[in-house]
Amino acid sequence: MKTSSIIKGIHVVSWVVFIGLCIKAGAIIFCFVASLFKPSFAADLYRGLDLSVVYAQDRSKYISLMSFVILISALKAYLFYLVVQIFLKLHVVRPFSEVVVSLISKISYYAIVVGFLGVLANRFTEYLVKRDVYVNTVGDFWVDSEAFLFMGAIVFVIAQVFRQGVSLQTENDLTV
């Protein structure tokens, strides 16, 4: 199978994941805003997520938890938007360009932010559990935070390799 066919296939998959993450983030935001006006929505926020007990106990903790959920979901969607942008800008013949380096760098930064927010959200959830606040399955939204931290570190290294590639390509273009 040709490389360009594989890249096109991954591009399509990236679009599908991006659209799915946008729908997920939009649904969560909609249900959260609706729950602020009608508390019964907190019982089924997104795919069985029930934070009605947290809402009933302390509204500020509910808003804090949902802020983590919304931020992480929206940042994951933006991360895949950047992935889609890379496939639009990437040229297989001359892969090293400043635009691609910038996009790869942004992906690494946002992946690290998603991972860091996930770790913070996990610590906040543990804090709530210690105070006998029932948080249901909200931890599922940041269960992969360590993976995002690791991915961000790896993508950061790849960005540095691409940055060096741009430098070598520019130097090569000047000498020829």
N, C-alpha and C positions, 0 to 999 in steps of 0.2 A: 504494500500500500504506500502511496506517495506521501511525502511529508505534508504537502499542501492539503491533501485530502484529510489527513489527521487533524491538521490545524483548523480546517473548516468544521470538522465534526466537533472539536472541542469548543469552537466559537459558538456553535449552535447550542451545545450543552450549557455554556456559560450564560447565553441569553435565557434559556429555560430556567436555570437556577436563579438568575437575577430577577426575572418576572415573578417566580415563586416567592422569593424573599421580599419583594415589594408588596405582593398581596398579603403575605404574613404580617409584615410591619404595618401596613394600612389597616388590616383587620384588628390588630392589637390596639392601634391608636384609636380607631373608631370605637371599639368596645370600652376602652379606658375612658374616653370623653363621655360616652353614653352612661357609664357607671357613675360618673360624677353627678349626673342629673337624676339618674334612676339607679339606686344602689343594688337593685336585684340583678343588674347586669354583671356585678362582681362575682356572681355565683358561676358564671360560664363565660369567661373572658375570651379564651382561645383554646380550642380543642381540649376541653375539660379542665382548664385551669380555673380553680375555684379559690378566690381570695376574699370571699364574703365574710369569713371570720375575722380576717385582718382588718377589713373595712369597718366591721362592726366594733372591733376593739379600739382601733386607733387609725383615723383617716390619714394622718401624716405618714405613718409607716406604710400604709397601703400605697400612697402616692409615691413614696420613695422606692418601694419594690417595683411598682409599675414603671417608674422612670428608668430603672435599670433595664427592665425587660424591653422597653421601647427603644432606649439608646442602643442596646446591643443588637436588637433586631434591625434597626435602621442602619447602623454602621456595617452590619454584615451585608445588607443590600447594597450600600454604597461601595463596599469592597468588591462585590461582583460587578458593579457598574464600571469600576476601574479595570477589572479583568476584561470585560467586553471592549472597553476602549483600547486596550493593548492589542487585541486581535484586529481592531480596525486600523491601527497605526503600524502594525508589524509587517515588515517586508522580509520575506525569507532570504532573498538575495543579499540584502544589506540590513541585517537585523539591528545593528547598533546605531541608535539615534538618540539625541537628547530627549525627545518626547517619550520614547520607550523607557529610558532611564528614569525620567521624572515619574512616569506612571508606576514603574516597578518600585521606586522608592516610596511613593504614596501608599502602595499596597502594603509594603512592609510596616510603615508607620501605623496605618489603620488596623492592621492585623494585631500589632502590639497593643494598640489602644483597646481593641475588642477583648483581647486576653486580659489586660489589666483591669478593665471594667468588670469582666467576669469574675476575676479573683476578688475584687472589692465587693461585688454583689454576693458572692459566696460567703464572704466574711460577715456581711450584713445579715444574711439569712441565718447563719450560725448564731449570731447575736440575738436575733428574734426567737429562734428555737430555744435558746437558753432562758429566755424570759417567757416561756410557755405560749408563744404566739404560733398558731398553726399556719404554716406557709404552703401546705399542699405540695404540688409538684413544680413550684416555680423554679427550683434549682435546675430543672431540665433545660432552661433557657441559657444557662452558662456552664453546663457540664463540660463543654469542650474548651474552656478558657485556656488551659495549659497548652492545648494543641495549637490554639491561635498564637500564643506567645512564641512557641517553638517555630511555627510557620513564619511568623513575622521576622524572627531572627534569620531563618534560612533565606527568605526572600530579600532581606537586607543584604546578605552576602551576595546573592545573585545580582542585586542592583549595583553593588560595588564592582562585580566582574563586568557587567554591561558598561559601567562608567569607564572602566579601563579599556574596554573594547572600543568605545567611542573615541577615546584618546588615541589609541593605536590606529584606528581607521582614519581619523583626521590627519595624523602624522603621515600615514601611508599615502593619502590623497595628495598631500603637499609635496612629497618627494617624487611622485610619479609625474 
